[in-house]
Amino acid sequence: MPIARYHIVSLLFITLVGFCVFFPTMTKSQTLVNMGATITLTGGARMFVSGNTVNEKGKIDVLDLARITFDGDVTIKRDGIYFYKDAFGTITKDLDIKLDGVCWRYKPGTLNVFGTIRNDGELNNDGEINIGKP
């Protein structure tokens, strides 16, 4: 009888490990789409976007020690994303700035882009932009 119980526990353990390993790859992330709003983070606020971000129009202002993390690709089609003063931003994949898009990184803050930056619009950097994985 102890051998049978051992096999059941082993089977349950293997199933649980398999579920934990493959479940995250089965989930789908969401996309944040800004269609003309002004999104402002200030006063040390934190924002985490789990998925891609598309700025169709409108702007995202990050200032005063605020931090924003985009866990996916960021596409700026029109208007833009502005990092003021000591703001900190992270994009875990690619940043794509289209012809009418703007991304400004004012000093002295930091923007980390772990993927590629494609710029057909306006990219202004008075602070620090790090490209690629650390």
RAKAJO-V991600 format. One record per pair of residues at least 4 apart in sequence whose C-alpha atoms are under 8 Angstrom apart, sorted by the first residue. I is the first residue (numbers start at 1). J is the second residue. Records with the same first field share a line. If there is no record, write none. Layout:
# RAKAJO-V991600
I: J / J
This chain:
# RAKAJO-V991600
1: 5
2: 6
3: 7
4: 8
5: 9
6: 10
7: 11
8: 12
9: 13
10: 14
11: 15
12: 16
13: 17
14: 18
15: 19
16: 20
17: 21
18: 22
19: 23
20: 24
21: 25
22: 26
23: 27
29: 50 / 51 / 52
30: 50 / 51 / 52
31: 50 / 51 / 52 / 53 / 54
32: 49 / 51 / 52 / 53 / 54
33: 53 / 54 / 55 / 56
34: 54 / 55 / 56 / 57 / 58 / 59
35: 55 / 56 / 57 / 58
36: 56 / 57 / 58 / 59
37: 57 / 58 / 59
38: 58 / 59 / 60 / 61
39: 59 / 60 / 61
40: 60 / 61 / 62 / 63
41: 45 / 46 / 47 / 61 / 62 / 63 / 66 / 67
42: 62 / 63 / 64 / 65 / 66
43: 63 / 64 / 65 / 66
44: 63 / 64 / 65 / 66 / 67
45: 65 / 66 / 67
46: 66 / 67 / 68
47: 67 / 68 / 69
48: 68 / 69 / 70 / 71
49: 53 / 68 / 69 / 70 / 71
50: 70 / 71 / 72
51: 70 / 71 / 72 / 73
52: 70 / 71 / 72 / 73 / 74
53: 70 / 72 / 73 / 74 / 75
54: 74 / 75 / 76 / 77
55: 59 / 74 / 75 / 76 / 77 / 78 / 79 / 80
56: 76 / 77 / 78 / 79
57: 76 / 77 / 78 / 79 / 80
58: 78 / 79 / 80
59: 79 / 80 / 81 / 82
60: 80 / 81 / 82
61: 81 / 82 / 83 / 84
62: 66 / 67 / 68 / 81 / 82 / 83 / 84 / 87 / 88
63: 83 / 84 / 85 / 86 / 87
64: 84 / 85 / 86 / 87
65: 85 / 86 / 87 / 88
66: 86 / 87 / 88
67: 87 / 88 / 89
68: 88 / 89 / 90
69: 89 / 90 / 91 / 92
70: 74 / 89 / 90 / 91 / 92
71: 90 / 91 / 92 / 93
72: 91 / 92 / 93 / 94
73: 91 / 92 / 93 / 94 / 95 / 96
74: 91 / 93 / 94 / 95 / 96
75: 95 / 96 / 97 / 98
76: 80 / 81 / 95 / 96 / 97 / 98 / 101 / 102 / 103
77: 97 / 98 / 99 / 100 / 101
78: 98 / 99 / 100 / 101 / 102
79: 100 / 101 / 102
80: 101 / 102 / 103 / 104
81: 102 / 103 / 104
82: 102 / 103 / 104 / 105 / 106
83: 87 / 88 / 89 / 104 / 105 / 106 / 109
84: 105 / 106 / 107 / 109
85: 106 / 107 / 108 / 109
86: 107 / 108 / 109 / 110
87: 109 / 110
88: 109 / 110 / 111
89: 110 / 111 / 112
90: 111 / 112 / 113 / 114
91: 95 / 111 / 112 / 113 / 114 / 115
92: 113 / 114 / 115
93: 113 / 114 / 115 / 116
94: 113 / 114 / 115 / 116 / 117 / 118
95: 113 / 115 / 116 / 117 / 118
96: 117 / 118 / 119
97: 101 / 102 / 103 / 117 / 118 / 119 / 120 / 121 / 122 / 123
98: 119 / 120 / 121
99: 119 / 120 / 121 / 122
100: 121 / 122
101: 120 / 121 / 122
102: 121 / 122 / 123
103: 122 / 123 / 124
104: 122 / 123 / 124 / 125
105: 109 / 110 / 111 / 124 / 125 / 126 / 127 / 128 / 129
106: 124 / 125 / 126 / 127
107: 125 / 126 / 127 / 128
108: 126 / 127 / 128
109: 127 / 128
110: 127 / 128 / 129 / 130
111: 128 / 129 / 130
112: 129 / 130 / 131 / 132
113: 117 / 129 / 130 / 131 / 132 / 133
114: 130 / 131 / 132 / 133 / 134
115: 131 / 132 / 133
116: 131 / 132
117: 131
119: 123
125: 129
